[in-house]
Amino acid sequence: MKKLSFVAFAISAVILTFTACGEKRFRGFTKTKTGLYYKITTKNDKGKSPKEGDYLYLEVSVEADFDSTFTFPPQKEIQKLMPSSFNGDINEAYSLLKEGEEGEFYIKADSFFLKLWGTIPDSVKPESMLLFKIKLEEIKSAEEFEQEMAQKRKEHEAMLEKKKEEEPTLLAAYIAEQKITVKPTVSGLYYVETLKGKGVKAEKGKEVTIHFVGKFLDGTVFNSSIDRGEPMTLVLGDGMTPPGITEGLLLMKEGGKATLIIPSALAFGDGGRNFPPYATLVFDIELIKVGKNTEIQTLN
């Protein structure tokens, strides 16, 4: 009987320890009927409350009590307030804030990941929690949000049109400034040979190894195999390289060097891969080696 009493006492002690820890963690928080713990840290009694369908302009950070890789610093977000997808979810947290308020919210980690990923990470235990710190900066109705997006699209399109119109002028100024006398190819590529190669000619389907320095017209370097200390190997005509680079390399022989001035129509057009829209690119290229033939896979 004493042994059984001791076991019961030990179990009770463990339960009390976990309960005490839990109570300490949630001290100062209010628990909703769904199990969400929340605390409004900055109040704005005059602020309006969000309703389903509203767009919320937020600043959100996340802390995990079970794995630091799930901890994220504050970042700006725009979220549409949706119906709750599980008890005590993030949408319920949003709904408890008024415009201009800040709050802290404990959400059950297992429910969160099960809904988000369809699975629960091994590090997540039944008692694991995610602490969301949320600032609700602004609320916009769906109509207001759509109007804002339409205005931003209009401004973006105007910016693109302006950049497109500016490119020929900037390119012409660069050609004059650099005293380039070669004529562009039919496609618009400027190919300026600086050292004639004497080796194997580059051909479509062949692997080529190159050193290169990629710049914008203002001289800013955006990529360089020389800085990395390692040449690049690519397959000519595989569709993975901007057309201007492919066209320029096809004019070269092994051992040759050239400067390629590539209008955006032969590069990234109105933008992509972190390149600004309608940017003419300048590549200084050395063709180190022309290698074996490689079967080119094309997308239908």
Backbone as CSV, one residue per row, in Angstrom:
resi,resn,N_x,N_y,N_z,CA_x,CA_y,CA_z,C_x,C_y,C_z
1,MET,0.830,-1.202,0.000,0.000,0.000,0.000,0.860,1.246,0.000
2,LYS,1.968,1.179,0.813,2.868,2.325,0.845,3.465,2.576,-0.528
3,LYS,3.824,1.464,-1.228,4.421,1.580,-2.560,3.442,2.245,-3.507
4,LEU,2.191,1.810,-3.458,1.177,2.392,-4.321,0.967,3.863,-3.982
5,SER,0.981,4.179,-2.724,0.803,5.565,-2.300,1.935,6.437,-2.814
6,PHE,3.153,5.867,-2.777,4.313,6.628,-3.259,4.199,6.903,-4.756
7,VAL,3.779,5.891,-5.557,3.600,6.052,-7.009,2.549,7.111,-7.286
8,ALA,1.420,7.026,-6.548,0.347,8.007,-6.737,0.849,9.399,-6.416
9,PHE,1.668,9.484,-5.342,2.209,10.791,-4.958,3.123,11.337,-6.066
10,ALA,3.963,10.463,-6.653,4.904,10.877,-7.701,4.148,11.383,-8.933
11,ILE,3.091,10.636,-9.316,2.294,11.053,-10.476,1.634,12.386,-10.211
12,SER,1.103,12.543,-9.026,0.446,13.802,-8.668,1.435,14.962,-8.724
13,ALA,2.665,14.712,-8.279,3.690,15.755,-8.276,4.018,16.194,-9.699
14,VAL,4.124,15.203,-10.597,4.415,15.516,-12.003,3.287,16.350,-12.605
15,ILE,2.050,15.936,-12.352,0.889,16.662,-12.881,0.873,18.083,-12.358
16,LEU,1.122,18.226,-11.059,1.121,19.558,-10.451,2.226,20.431,-11.026
17,THR,3.398,19.804,-11.318,4.525,20.555,-11.894,4.158,21.103,-13.251
18,PHE,3.608,20.246,-14.120,3.207,20.672,-15.460,2.105,21.720,-15.380
19,THR,1.167,21.530,-14.459,0.076,22.495,-14.319,0.615,23.851,-13.897
20,ALA,1.544,23.839,-12.944,2.138,25.083,-12.463,2.883,25.800,-13.571
21,CYS,3.647,25.015,-14.370,4.383,25.608,-15.500,3.416,26.235,-16.486
22,GLY,2.305,25.481,-16.761,1.325,25.990,-17.707,0.681,27.265,-17.209
23,GLU,0.335,27.263,-15.911,-0.300,28.448,-15.343,0.632,29.649,-15.387
24,LYS,1.925,29.411,-15.153,2.892,30.502,-15.188,3.018,31.061,-16.595
25,ARG,3.043,30.182,-17.580,3.178,30.617,-18.970,1.989,31.466,-19.395
26,PHE,0.812,31.103,-18.943,-0.398,31.798,-19.379,-0.858,32.880,-18.391
27,ARG,-0.018,33.208,-17.431,-0.393,34.220,-16.448,-0.633,35.562,-17.149
28,GLY,-1.758,36.176,-16.872,-2.097,37.448,-17.497,-2.864,37.298,-18.790
29,PHE,-3.043,36.043,-19.241,-3.781,35.781,-20.477,-5.219,35.378,-20.158
30,THR,-6.087,35.627,-21.117,-7.479,35.182,-21.028,-7.659,33.996,-21.973
31,LYS,-8.403,32.998,-21.537,-8.640,31.812,-22.355,-10.053,31.864,-22.931
32,THR,-10.162,31.718,-24.261,-11.477,31.707,-24.903,-12.087,30.313,-24.791
33,LYS,-13.338,30.183,-25.182,-14.022,28.889,-25.135,-13.364,27.862,-26.043
34,THR,-12.674,28.330,-27.082,-12.037,27.415,-28.043,-10.633,27.007,-27.623
35,GLY,-10.109,27.584,-26.535,-8.780,27.207,-26.050,-7.669,28.159,-26.443
36,LEU,-8.016,29.286,-27.068,-7.025,30.289,-27.431,-6.706,31.168,-26.226
37,TYR,-5.428,31.330,-25.936,-5.002,32.241,-24.875,-4.595,33.563,-25.514
38,TYR,-5.104,34.680,-24.972,-4.773,35.971,-25.563,-4.593,37.045,-24.504
39,LYS,-3.803,38.049,-24.889,-3.569,39.203,-24.023,-3.384,40.422,-24.925
40,ILE,-4.210,41.429,-24.745,-4.082,42.664,-25.509,-3.060,43.543,-24.798
41,THR,-1.922,43.773,-25.443,-0.825,44.504,-24.796,-0.876,46.007,-25.070
42,THR,-1.440,46.392,-26.203,-1.655,47.811,-26.520,-3.102,47.974,-26.950
43,LYS,-3.863,48.745,-26.205,-5.292,48.867,-26.491,-5.612,50.141,-27.269
44,ASN,-6.696,50.061,-28.029,-7.238,51.225,-28.740,-8.755,51.080,-28.745
45,ASP,-9.379,51.548,-27.691,-10.820,51.370,-27.529,-11.628,52.031,-28.644
46,LYS,-11.039,53.019,-29.314,-11.752,53.717,-30.378,-11.544,53.056,-31.748
47,GLY,-10.692,52.052,-31.800,-10.426,51.381,-33.067,-11.579,50.494,-33.485
48,LYS,-11.718,50.293,-34.789,-12.789,49.414,-35.271,-12.332,47.966,-35.268
49,SER,-13.293,47.077,-35.137,-13.012,45.645,-35.133,-13.148,45.090,-36.546
50,PRO,-12.339,44.088,-36.893,-12.436,43.494,-38.230,-13.620,42.543,-38.330
51,LYS,-14.064,42.347,-39.556,-15.118,41.353,-39.799,-14.662,40.455,-40.942
52,GLU,-15.267,39.302,-41.040,-14.882,38.336,-42.077,-14.916,38.994,-43.456
53,GLY,-13.858,38.737,-44.224,-13.751,39.319,-45.557,-12.907,40.577,-45.593
54,ASP,-12.648,41.179,-44.434,-11.786,42.361,-44.382,-10.328,41.954,-44.622
55,TYR,-9.537,42.904,-45.113,-8.104,42.702,-45.284,-7.382,43.418,-44.151
56,LEU,-6.503,42.686,-43.481,-5.842,43.190,-42.296,-4.364,43.442,-42.598
57,TYR,-3.921,44.648,-42.279,-2.517,45.015,-42.447,-1.846,44.807,-41.087
58,LEU,-0.939,43.849,-41.035,-0.433,43.346,-39.771,1.093,43.402,-39.679
59,GLU,1.565,43.352,-38.445,2.966,43.039,-38.164,2.939,41.840,-37.234
60,VAL,3.614,40.755,-37.640,3.485,39.486,-36.921,4.859,38.890,-36.635
61,SER,5.048,38.426,-35.423,6.224,37.618,-35.088,5.748,36.330,-34.430
62,VAL,6.594,35.295,-34.483,6.220,33.992,-33.928,7.359,33.458,-33.070
63,GLU,7.016,32.925,-31.914,7.967,32.236,-31.046,7.443,30.837,-30.778
64,ALA,8.342,29.837,-30.839,7.949,28.451,-30.573,8.645,27.972,-29.312
65,ASP,7.916,27.334,-28.439,8.517,26.852,-27.187,9.116,25.455,-27.331
66,PHE,9.139,24.922,-28.557,9.587,23.546,-28.765,10.716,23.429,-29.776
67,ASP,10.919,24.467,-30.635,11.925,24.379,-31.697,12.206,25.788,-32.216
68,SER,13.444,26.240,-32.074,13.793,27.611,-32.456,13.690,27.850,-33.954
69,THR,13.686,26.779,-34.761,13.593,26.964,-36.218,12.204,27.440,-36.631
70,PHE,11.242,27.356,-35.726,9.890,27.847,-36.009,9.646,29.223,-35.385
71,THR,10.727,29.918,-35.036,10.641,31.264,-34.471,11.006,32.279,-35.551
72,PHE,10.155,33.300,-35.718,10.354,34.264,-36.794,10.238,35.692,-36.264
73,PRO,11.110,36.594,-36.739,11.062,37.989,-36.293,9.857,38.714,-36.874
74,PRO,9.562,39.920,-36.391,8.389,40.655,-36.896,8.484,40.916,-38.398
75,GLN,7.381,40.727,-39.086,7.316,41.045,-40.509,5.909,41.523,-40.870
76,LYS,5.874,42.363,-41.910,4.606,42.927,-42.362,3.847,41.893,-43.186
77,GLU,2.542,41.828,-42.983,1.690,40.898,-43.726,0.352,41.561,-44.039
78,ILE,-0.278,41.081,-45.095,-1.669,41.424,-45.369,-2.444,40.108,-45.409
79,GLN,-3.421,39.977,-44.546,-4.197,38.751,-44.462,-5.681,39.067,-44.566
80,LYS,-6.402,38.186,-45.250,-7.856,38.302,-45.307,-8.443,37.535,-44.131
81,LEU,-9.311,38.188,-43.375,-9.919,37.528,-42.218,-10.923,36.490,-42.696
82,MET,-10.644,35.237,-42.368,-11.465,34.108,-42.805,-12.139,33.454,-41.599
83,PRO,-13.147,32.603,-41.853,-13.727,31.833,-40.740,-12.658,30.935,-40.125
84,SER,-12.769,30.665,-38.846,-11.798,29.800,-38.169,-11.796,28.412,-38.795
85,SER,-10.585,27.861,-38.965,-10.455,26.527,-39.545,-10.234,25.452,-38.482
86,PHE,-9.897,25.878,-37.266,-9.849,24.958,-36.125,-9.995,25.798,-34.860
87,ASN,-10.302,25.151,-33.763,-10.532,25.860,-32.505,-9.279,26.627,-32.081
88,GLY,-9.459,27.917,-31.804,-8.345,28.729,-31.326,-7.306,29.023,-32.380
89,ASP,-7.725,29.217,-33.627,-6.750,29.432,-34.711,-6.383,30.906,-34.844
90,ILE,-5.545,31.203,-35.851,-5.020,32.554,-36.024,-6.114,33.545,-36.415
91,ASN,-7.133,33.087,-37.122,-8.226,33.986,-37.491,-8.996,34.464,-36.261
92,GLU,-9.151,33.581,-35.289,-9.784,34.010,-34.049,-8.918,35.060,-33.357
93,ALA,-7.599,34.855,-33.414,-6.686,35.838,-32.824,-6.854,37.197,-33.485
94,TYR,-6.885,37.206,-34.830,-7.076,38.476,-35.537,-8.371,39.169,-35.098
95,SER,-9.415,38.380,-34.951,-10.738,38.952,-34.671,-10.828,39.595,-33.287
96,LEU,-9.887,39.248,-32.409,-9.906,39.797,-31.053,-9.220,41.156,-30.957
97,LEU,-8.585,41.577,-32.043,-7.882,42.857,-32.061,-8.735,43.941,-32.706
98,LYS,-8.535,45.161,-32.276,-9.099,46.327,-32.943,-7.975,47.040,-33.688
99,GLU,-8.355,47.848,-34.638,-7.372,48.589,-35.422,-6.495,49.421,-34.476
100,GLY,-5.177,49.271,-34.619,-4.238,50.001,-33.774,-3.826,49.253,-32.523
101,GLU,-4.380,48.068,-32.298,-4.047,47.302,-31.102,-2.951,46.273,-31.370
102,GLU,-2.306,45.872,-30.283,-1.314,44.800,-30.324,-1.694,43.746,-29.301
103,GLY,-1.374,42.500,-29.622,-1.700,41.437,-28.691,-0.776,40.252,-28.825
104,GLU,-0.853,39.378,-27.811,-0.093,38.128,-27.816,-1.078,36.975,-27.729
105,PHE,-0.798,35.916,-28.501,-1.764,34.824,-28.628,-1.034,33.481,-28.622
106,TYR,-1.440,32.595,-27.731,-0.913,31.230,-27.717,-1.855,30.338,-28.517
107,ILE,-1.307,29.675,-29.523,-2.080,28.768,-30.374,-1.464,27.383,-30.297
108,LYS,-2.287,26.365,-30.198,-1.792,24.990,-30.105,-1.021,24.626,-31.368
109,ALA,0.231,24.207,-31.158,1.116,23.956,-32.300,0.662,22.752,-33.127
110,ASP,0.162,21.697,-32.459,-0.229,20.508,-33.217,-1.388,20.815,-34.162
111,SER,-2.378,21.554,-33.676,-3.511,21.919,-34.531,-3.064,22.827,-35.684
112,PHE,-2.172,23.757,-35.380,-1.688,24.703,-36.380,-0.981,23.973,-37.526
113,PHE,-0.054,23.078,-37.210,0.715,22.385,-38.252,-0.128,21.344,-38.978
114,LEU,-1.037,20.709,-38.258,-1.901,19.728,-38.913,-2.740,20.401,-39.993
115,LYS,-3.241,21.615,-39.699,-4.046,22.344,-40.672,-3.178,22.916,-41.780
116,LEU,-2.000,23.427,-41.426,-1.131,24.085,-42.403,-0.434,23.089,-43.309
117,TRP,0.132,22.034,-42.743,0.957,21.082,-43.491,0.289,19.724,-43.702
118,GLY,-0.743,19.443,-42.897,-1.357,18.115,-42.977,-0.605,17.090,-42.158
119,THR,0.435,17.517,-41.443,1.211,16.626,-40.591,1.764,17.430,-39.431
120,ILE,2.175,16.744,-38.382,2.697,17.406,-37.190,4.182,17.079,-37.061
121,PRO,5.075,18.068,-37.007,6.512,17.806,-36.834,6.783,16.990,-35.575
122,ASP,7.850,16.181,-35.614,8.176,15.316,-34.481,8.458,16.107,-33.209
123,SER,8.969,17.333,-33.359,9.326,18.127,-32.185,8.105,18.703,-31.465
124,VAL,6.937,18.623,-32.093,5.720,19.181,-31.507,5.059,18.151,-30.583
125,LYS,4.853,18.551,-29.331,4.193,17.703,-28.350,2.774,18.231,-28.093
126,PRO,1.929,17.428,-27.425,0.542,17.883,-27.177,0.462,19.226,-26.460
127,GLU,1.454,19.528,-25.608,1.414,20.783,-24.867,2.160,21.932,-25.571
128,SER,2.753,21.660,-26.750,3.545,22.672,-27.457,2.667,23.817,-27.941
129,MET,3.216,25.017,-27.839,2.481,26.213,-28.214,3.302,27.109,-29.140
130,LEU,2.600,27.838,-29.973,3.182,28.907,-30.765,2.674,30.229,-30.201
131,LEU,3.597,31.132,-29.920,3.216,32.445,-29.411,3.288,33.452,-30.554
132,PHE,2.134,33.956,-30.964,2.053,34.977,-31.991,1.943,36.355,-31.337
133,LYS,2.815,37.262,-31.749,2.709,38.658,-31.326,2.260,39.452,-32.551
134,ILE,1.078,40.053,-32.433,0.413,40.632,-33.604,0.050,42.086,-33.349
135,LYS,0.363,42.922,-34.322,-0.092,44.307,-34.312,-1.016,44.512,-35.499
136,LEU,-2.244,44.925,-35.247,-3.212,45.192,-36.309,-3.114,46.677,-36.662
137,GLU,-2.433,46.968,-37.763,-2.152,48.359,-38.121,-3.317,49.035,-38.837
138,GLU,-3.992,48.264,-39.701,-5.062,48.878,-40.498,-6.027,47.810,-40.981
139,ILE,-7.277,48.196,-41.135,-8.311,47.315,-41.658,-8.881,47.946,-42.919
140,LYS,-9.002,47.140,-43.976,-9.643,47.626,-45.193,-10.698,46.623,-45.629
141,SER,-11.819,47.152,-46.074,-12.859,46.277,-46.605,-12.367,45.665,-47.913
142,ALA,-13.058,44.627,-48.365,-12.682,43.987,-49.628,-12.726,44.992,-50.776
143,GLU,-13.722,45.863,-50.759,-13.844,46.875,-51.814,-12.671,47.857,-51.758
144,GLU,-12.327,48.324,-50.563,-11.196,49.245,-50.414,-9.892,48.592,-50.841
145,PHE,-9.746,47.309,-50.481,-8.523,46.588,-50.833,-8.402,46.435,-52.343
146,GLU,-9.486,46.069,-53.012,-9.462,45.910,-54.464,-9.150,47.229,-55.159
147,GLN,-9.689,48.323,-54.647,-9.387,49.636,-55.204,-7.902,49.957,-55.059
148,GLU,-7.352,49.627,-53.895,-5.921,49.856,-53.667,-5.068,49.036,-54.626
149,MET,-5.419,47.748,-54.797,-4.665,46.882,-55.691,-4.770,47.363,-57.138
150,ALA,-5.966,47.825,-57.526,-6.149,48.332,-58.892,-5.272,49.557,-59.129
151,GLN,-5.193,50.423,-58.129,-4.349,51.612,-58.247,-2.876,51.228,-58.344
152,LYS,-2.463,50.243,-57.546,-1.068,49.791,-57.584,-0.739,49.148,-58.920
153,ARG,-1.695,48.382,-59.483,-1.462,47.778,-60.802,-1.312,48.865,-61.859
154,LYS,-2.151,49.890,-61.756,-2.087,51.005,-62.700,-0.741,51.712,-62.614
155,GLU,-0.282,51.952,-61.390,1.010,52.609,-61.191,2.151,51.738,-61.692
156,HIS,2.043,50.413,-61.464,3.086,49.494,-61.921,3.157,49.464,-63.446
157,GLU,1.991,49.428,-64.081,1.957,49.413,-65.546,2.535,50.707,-66.124
158,ALA,2.259,51.835,-65.452,2.806,53.117,-65.897,4.323,53.128,-65.755
159,MET,4.819,52.547,-64.655,6.262,52.464,-64.434,6.920,51.598,-65.495
160,LEU,6.287,50.457,-65.830,6.831,49.577,-66.855,6.905,50.281,-68.212
161,GLU,5.847,50.985,-68.550,5.814,51.700,-69.828,6.914,52.754,-69.883
162,LYS,7.128,53.442,-68.777,8.180,54.455,-68.723,9.561,53.825,-68.904
163,LYS,9.812,52.704,-68.203,11.099,52.014,-68.324,11.318,51.502,-69.744
164,LYS,10.248,51.013,-70.356,10.342,50.504,-71.728,10.713,51.615,-72.694
165,GLU,10.110,52.780,-72.494,10.400,53.924,-73.366,11.820,54.455,-73.135
166,GLU,12.318,54.345,-71.899,13.639,54.883,-71.563,14.778,53.996,-72.066
167,GLU,14.544,52.696,-72.209,15.640,51.779,-72.520,16.410,52.141,-73.793
168,PRO,15.762,52.391,-74.940,16.531,52.719,-76.147,17.424,53.951,-75.976
169,THR,16.934,54.949,-75.259,17.724,56.166,-75.033,18.943,55.868,-74.166
170,LEU,18.750,55.110,-73.108,19.863,54.752,-72.231,20.882,53.885,-72.957
171,LEU,20.399,52.961,-73.787,21.295,52.093,-74.550,22.111,52.900,-75.549
172,ALA,21.453,53.816,-76.255,22.159,54.655,-77.236,23.223,55.511,-76.553
173,ALA,22.906,56.036,-75.383,23.872,56.852,-74.642,25.074,56.007,-74.226
174,TYR,24.838,54.767,-73.821,25.925,53.872,-73.415,26.813,53.539,-74.609
175,ILE,26.201,53.227,-75.741,26.971,52.899,-76.951,27.866,54.077,-77.339
176,ALA,27.326,55.290,-77.266,28.109,56.481,-77.612,29.224,56.718,-76.599
177,GLU,28.899,56.577,-75.316,29.875,56.813,-74.251,31.045,55.837,-74.317
178,GLN,30.752,54.579,-74.657,31.783,53.544,-74.725,32.477,53.512,-76.084
179,LYS,32.035,54.402,-76.987,32.619,54.507,-78.341,32.582,53.147,-79.063
180,ILE,31.447,52.498,-78.966,31.260,51.205,-79.634,30.836,51.454,-81.075
181,THR,31.571,50.864,-81.995,31.319,51.109,-83.419,30.662,49.935,-84.135
182,VAL,30.631,48.758,-83.494,30.004,47.610,-84.160,28.496,47.842,-84.250
183,LYS,27.913,47.282,-85.282,26.468,47.367,-85.466,25.788,46.208,-84.735
184,PRO,24.573,46.408,-84.280,23.869,45.304,-83.614,23.487,44.225,-84.615
185,THR,23.307,43.015,-84.128,22.818,41.932,-84.970,21.339,42.187,-85.279
186,VAL,20.757,41.339,-86.082,19.347,41.490,-86.448,18.464,41.498,-85.203
187,SER,18.842,40.717,-84.195,18.038,40.619,-82.979,18.190,41.840,-82.077
188,GLY,19.288,42.615,-82.285,19.544,43.774,-81.434,20.733,43.604,-80.509
189,LEU,21.392,42.432,-80.550,22.567,42.167,-79.716,23.786,42.919,-80.246
190,TYR,24.526,43.533,-79.315,25.824,44.110,-79.654,26.896,43.100,-79.238
191,TYR,27.671,42.625,-80.228,28.727,41.652,-79.978,30.063,42.337,-80.235
192,VAL,30.815,42.555,-79.157,32.102,43.248,-79.265,33.198,42.246,-78.922
193,GLU,33.891,41.768,-79.933,34.953,40.776,-79.718,36.201,41.474,-79.201
194,THR,36.741,40.966,-78.090,37.958,41.557,-77.517,39.166,40.647,-77.672
195,LEU,38.946,39.351,-77.909,40.026,38.405,-78.184,39.466,37.273,-79.027
196,LYS,40.034,37.089,-80.220,39.517,36.046,-81.123,39.953,34.677,-80.636
197,GLY,39.004,33.780,-80.513,39.314,32.421,-80.106,39.888,31.610,-81.255
198,LYS,40.722,30.628,-80.919,41.356,29.792,-81.942,40.969,28.326,-81.796
199,GLY,40.120,28.046,-80.839,39.763,26.662,-80.596,38.462,26.255,-81.266
200,VAL,37.761,25.306,-80.637,36.524,24.753,-81.173,35.422,25.803,-81.117
201,LYS,34.601,25.856,-82.163,33.498,26.809,-82.206,32.341,26.310,-81.340
202,ALA,31.717,27.229,-80.642,30.542,26.884,-79.841,29.367,26.561,-80.749
203,GLU,28.605,25.545,-80.375,27.442,25.131,-81.158,26.300,24.766,-80.220
204,LYS,25.080,24.864,-80.739,23.919,24.476,-79.944,24.014,23.008,-79.541
205,GLY,23.621,22.734,-78.302,23.643,21.367,-77.802,24.946,20.992,-77.132
206,LYS,25.976,21.860,-77.236,27.252,21.554,-76.607,27.372,22.248,-75.252
207,GLU,28.066,21.576,-74.349,28.381,22.193,-73.071,29.494,23.207,-73.283
208,VAL,29.354,24.372,-72.674,30.415,25.363,-72.735,30.736,25.811,-71.309
209,THR,32.012,26.029,-71.080,32.470,26.522,-69.785,32.969,27.943,-69.969
210,ILE,32.442,28.844,-69.155,32.746,30.261,-69.342,33.085,30.933,-68.014
211,HIS,33.849,32.010,-68.123,33.962,32.981,-67.051,33.194,34.208,-67.520
212,PHE,32.520,34.878,-66.597,31.734,36.039,-67.007,31.626,37.047,-65.878
213,VAL,31.389,38.288,-66.265,31.019,39.344,-65.343,29.775,40.002,-65.919
214,GLY,28.676,39.989,-65.171,27.424,40.597,-65.622,27.212,41.942,-64.950
215,LYS,26.925,42.968,-65.747,26.772,44.331,-65.224,25.528,44.983,-65.806
216,PHE,25.059,46.017,-65.122,24.063,46.921,-65.682,24.795,48.045,-66.415
217,LEU,24.053,48.858,-67.130,24.678,49.927,-67.909,25.445,50.917,-67.037
218,ASP,25.063,51.053,-65.777,25.769,51.995,-64.899,27.035,51.401,-64.299
219,GLY,27.369,50.160,-64.699,28.587,49.520,-64.224,28.421,48.651,-63.001
220,THR,27.240,48.648,-62.402,26.994,47.821,-61.217,27.051,46.338,-61.586
221,VAL,27.915,45.588,-60.909,28.052,44.150,-61.156,26.968,43.406,-60.371
222,PHE,26.189,42.576,-61.073,25.149,41.800,-60.393,25.496,40.329,-60.281
223,ASN,26.497,39.883,-61.047,26.907,38.478,-60.964,28.283,38.336,-61.597
224,SER,29.111,37.477,-61.013,30.464,37.309,-61.534,31.011,35.949,-61.144
225,SER,31.344,35.136,-62.142,31.985,33.846,-61.859,33.416,34.068,-61.402
226,ILE,34.020,35.169,-61.805,35.400,35.480,-61.397,35.440,35.764,-59.901
227,ASP,34.469,36.536,-59.414,34.409,36.809,-57.975,34.203,35.525,-57.185
228,ARG,33.440,34.593,-57.747,33.203,33.319,-57.057,34.400,32.391,-57.171
229,GLY,35.276,32.681,-58.153,36.458,31.856,-58.340,36.179,30.528,-58.993
230,GLU,35.067,30.443,-59.697,34.680,29.177,-60.334,33.921,29.455,-61.620
231,PRO,34.391,28.910,-62.754,33.674,29.144,-64.009,32.322,28.453,-64.023
232,MET,31.499,28.848,-64.986,30.151,28.287,-65.102,30.073,27.410,-66.349
233,THR,29.367,26.292,-66.228,29.133,25.412,-67.375,27.642,25.400,-67.692
234,LEU,27.335,25.565,-68.969,25.939,25.550,-69.399,25.839,24.861,-70.751
235,VAL,24.614,24.540,-71.122,24.361,23.890,-72.416,23.705,24.910,-73.332
236,LEU,24.313,25.149,-74.472,23.798,26.149,-75.405,22.489,25.692,-76.042
237,GLY,21.487,26.560,-75.957,20.211,26.263,-76.596,19.262,25.465,-75.756
238,ASP,19.560,25.300,-74.451,18.662,24.491,-73.608,17.498,25.304,-73.044
239,GLY,17.450,26.605,-73.374,16.366,27.448,-72.918,16.533,27.972,-71.510
240,MET,17.619,27.604,-70.831,17.847,28.038,-69.460,18.660,29.324,-69.380
241,THR,19.208,29.748,-70.529,20.077,30.923,-70.592,19.388,32.014,-71.396
242,PRO,19.510,33.284,-70.986,18.919,34.364,-71.792,19.356,34.284,-73.249
243,PRO,18.434,34.515,-74.189,18.750,34.381,-75.620,19.964,35.191,-76.055
244,GLY,20.173,36.368,-75.476,21.305,37.205,-75.865,22.638,36.562,-75.559
245,ILE,22.737,35.862,-74.433,23.982,35.177,-74.082,24.210,34.006,-75.016
246,THR,23.156,33.247,-75.288,23.271,32.117,-76.214,23.723,32.600,-77.586
247,GLU,23.096,33.644,-78.093,23.462,34.167,-79.412,24.913,34.624,-79.432
248,GLY,25.354,35.305,-78.396,26.733,35.771,-78.343,27.723,34.634,-78.293
249,LEU,27.456,33.611,-77.481,28.369,32.470,-77.368,28.474,31.698,-78.680
250,LEU,27.380,31.649,-79.421,27.404,30.938,-80.709,28.292,31.632,-81.735
251,LEU,28.695,32.866,-81.460,29.607,33.598,-82.342,31.068,33.428,-81.929
252,MET,31.300,32.694,-80.851,32.635,32.594,-80.271,33.282,31.231,-80.500
253,LYS,34.606,31.237,-80.370,35.394,30.013,-80.376,36.119,29.882,-79.041
254,GLU,36.513,28.648,-78.752,37.224,28.360,-77.515,38.448,29.270,-77.372
255,GLY,38.585,29.881,-76.188,39.702,30.781,-75.940,39.383,32.235,-76.223
256,GLY,38.210,32.489,-76.816,37.832,33.842,-77.174,37.226,34.621,-76.016
257,LYS,37.267,35.955,-76.166,36.643,36.843,-75.190,35.791,37.863,-75.927
258,ALA,34.687,38.257,-75.306,33.808,39.241,-75.948,32.963,39.943,-74.894
259,THR,32.504,41.120,-75.265,31.532,41.840,-74.456,30.194,41.799,-75.178
260,LEU,29.169,41.351,-74.483,27.829,41.280,-75.051,26.975,42.365,-74.403
261,ILE,26.377,43.209,-75.240,25.444,44.221,-74.746,24.058,43.747,-75.158
262,ILE,23.271,43.371,-74.159,22.045,42.607,-74.400,20.819,43.417,-74.013
263,PRO,20.031,43.883,-74.984,18.772,44.582,-74.665,17.829,43.660,-73.896
264,SER,16.925,44.246,-73.158,16.026,43.465,-72.305,15.204,42.447,-73.090
265,ALA,14.920,42.742,-74.367,14.150,41.804,-75.185,14.877,40.484,-75.358
266,LEU,16.206,40.498,-75.182,17.014,39.282,-75.281,17.470,38.806,-73.904
267,ALA,16.922,39.431,-72.842,17.314,39.067,-71.478,16.070,38.763,-70.653
268,PHE,15.662,39.694,-69.782,14.561,39.417,-68.862,13.349,40.323,-69.065
269,GLY,13.276,40.997,-70.205,12.088,41.748,-70.570,11.631,42.719,-69.504
270,ASP,10.373,42.577,-69.078,9.821,43.501,-68.085,10.152,43.105,-66.653
271,GLY,11.147,42.249,-66.501,11.638,41.922,-65.169,11.504,40.459,-64.839
272,GLY,12.360,39.999,-63.937,12.334,38.609,-63.515,13.658,38.249,-62.894
273,ARG,13.642,37.224,-62.036,14.847,36.763,-61.346,15.557,37.925,-60.655
274,ASN,14.782,38.806,-60.086,15.309,39.962,-59.349,15.979,41.006,-60.239
275,PHE,15.725,40.961,-61.544,16.243,41.982,-62.441,15.193,43.079,-62.619
276,PRO,15.637,44.327,-62.697,14.674,45.412,-62.926,14.059,45.314,-64.308
277,PRO,12.902,45.908,-64.525,12.254,45.826,-65.835,13.000,46.607,-66.909
278,TYR,12.992,46.030,-68.105,13.570,46.668,-69.289,14.991,47.164,-69.033
279,ALA,15.809,46.271,-68.464,17.207,46.584,-68.178,18.104,45.954,-69.238
280,THR,18.908,46.777,-69.877,19.937,46.268,-70.787,21.081,45.728,-69.938
281,LEU,21.585,44.542,-70.291,22.655,43.902,-69.529,23.947,43.887,-70.340
282,VAL,25.061,43.958,-69.630,26.380,43.896,-70.265,27.130,42.712,-69.665
283,PHE,27.582,41.805,-70.538,28.323,40.639,-70.085,29.701,40.618,-70.728
284,ASP,30.739,40.575,-69.892,32.096,40.293,-70.363,32.300,38.797,-70.217
285,ILE,32.540,38.114,-71.334,32.568,36.645,-71.337,33.875,36.123,-71.910
286,GLU,34.398,35.102,-71.259,35.537,34.339,-71.783,35.072,32.908,-71.992
287,LEU,35.210,32.408,-73.214,34.814,31.033,-73.520,36.022,30.132,-73.258
288,ILE,35.991,29.470,-72.114,37.135,28.664,-71.690,37.200,27.337,-72.429
289,LYS,36.049,26.684,-72.546,36.059,25.338,-73.127,34.732,25.034,-73.795
290,VAL,34.811,24.366,-74.942,33.620,23.821,-75.596,33.668,22.323,-75.386
291,GLY,32.667,21.778,-74.732,32.695,20.373,-74.360,31.847,19.483,-75.235
292,LYS,31.324,18.436,-74.617,30.599,17.397,-75.328,29.206,17.848,-75.737
293,ASN,28.648,17.107,-76.688,27.252,17.333,-77.069,26.335,16.806,-75.971
294,THR,25.255,17.530,-75.733,24.258,17.132,-74.738,22.889,17.207,-75.372
295,GLU,22.090,16.164,-75.170,20.742,16.172,-75.723,19.909,17.236,-75.034
296,ILE,19.334,18.132,-75.823,18.555,19.229,-75.279,17.111,18.795,-75.084
297,GLN,16.617,18.995,-73.872,15.223,18.694,-73.555,14.405,19.967,-73.743
298,THR,13.400,19.934,-74.568,12.567,21.096,-74.777,11.202,20.878,-74.154
299,LEU,10.590,21.951,-73.656,9.248,21.863,-73.068,8.212,22.056,-74.138
300,ASN,7.185,21.204,-74.147,6.101,21.348,-75.117,5.127,22.410,-74.652
